[in-house]
Amino acid sequence: MLTDGDRARGRALGQALRAARGERSQAEIARAASLSLDTLRKLEQGGTPTPGFFLIALVARELNLALDDLACAVLPTEGRRP
């Protein structure tokens, strides 16, 4: 069962991916990452609140976005180890 936190992280992930995509089209990114356009759309709209690691890795690689930077943009900072 999804929590409100899961949904919020999914929305934050979508925002981060859209921002990193910039002016490039969804179709261009989806094609280059070997994903369906529908999959990328769902990610960017927050419709996939708990996507798999390899799915995110494919998109992040195509966007030249470090996974650590993406995690910092999406995950809450409270409770993080120093």
C-alpha positions as MATLAB code, in Angstrom:
seq = 'MLTDGDRARGRALGQALRAARGERSQAEIARAASLSLDTLRKLEQGGTPTPGFFLIALVARELNLALDDLACAVLPTEGRRP';
ca = [
       0.000    0.000    0.000;
       1.350    3.405   -0.966;
       1.834    6.060    1.664;
       1.472    9.800    1.271;
       5.275    9.936    1.500;
       5.581    7.510   -1.435;
       3.286    9.680   -3.519;
       5.153   12.861   -2.553;
       8.489   11.291   -3.507;
       6.996   10.181   -6.835;
       5.885   13.747   -7.557;
       9.286   15.129   -6.513;
      11.007   12.615   -8.764;
       8.822   13.656  -11.683;
       9.638   17.321  -11.123;
      13.367   16.583  -10.931;
      13.291   14.557  -14.151;
      11.311   17.231  -16.009;
      13.741   19.906  -14.859;
      16.752   17.842  -15.927;
      15.170   17.130  -19.332;
      14.994   20.852  -20.085;
      14.072   21.570  -23.691;
      14.547   17.996  -24.879;
      11.314   16.236  -25.747;
       9.923   13.325  -23.787;
       9.968   11.274  -26.973;
      13.682   11.944  -27.494;
      14.569   10.927  -23.935;
      12.331    7.854  -23.972;
      13.784    6.659  -27.255;
      17.383    7.229  -26.149;
      16.768    5.470  -22.813;
      14.968    2.559  -24.529;
      11.723    3.237  -22.656;
       8.205    3.675  -23.856;
       6.989    7.246  -24.036;
       4.121    6.280  -21.735;
       6.573    5.065  -19.071;
       8.502    8.336  -19.124;
       5.271   10.346  -19.016;
       4.110    8.435  -15.944;
       7.453    9.013  -14.241;
       7.394   12.740  -14.947;
       3.785   13.077  -13.793;
       4.438   11.242  -10.535;
       2.257    8.342  -11.654;
       4.936    5.822  -10.716;
       5.591    6.650   -7.054;
       7.969    3.748   -6.440;
       9.785    3.054   -9.729;
      12.513    0.439   -9.986;
      16.167    1.332   -9.687;
      17.130    0.340  -13.219;
      14.289    2.369  -14.722;
      15.494    5.480  -12.909;
      19.114    4.677  -13.761;
      18.284    4.532  -17.498;
      16.557    7.901  -17.450;
      19.172    9.535  -15.203;
      21.990    8.328  -17.446;
      20.305    9.779  -20.523;
      19.808   13.088  -18.700;
      23.420   13.132  -17.436;
      21.994   13.260  -13.940;
      23.968   11.611  -11.145;
      21.842    9.230   -9.115;
      23.167   10.758   -5.894;
      22.091   14.231   -7.033;
      18.677   12.864   -7.946;
      18.327   11.166   -4.557;
      19.250   14.396   -2.773;
      16.598   16.262   -4.760;
      13.875   13.716   -4.021;
      14.485   12.178   -0.608;
      13.895   13.985    2.681;
      16.987   15.188    4.495;
      15.780   14.680    8.056;
      17.162   11.592    9.694;
      20.060   11.392    7.251;
      23.366   10.237    8.679;
      26.142   12.850    8.739;
];
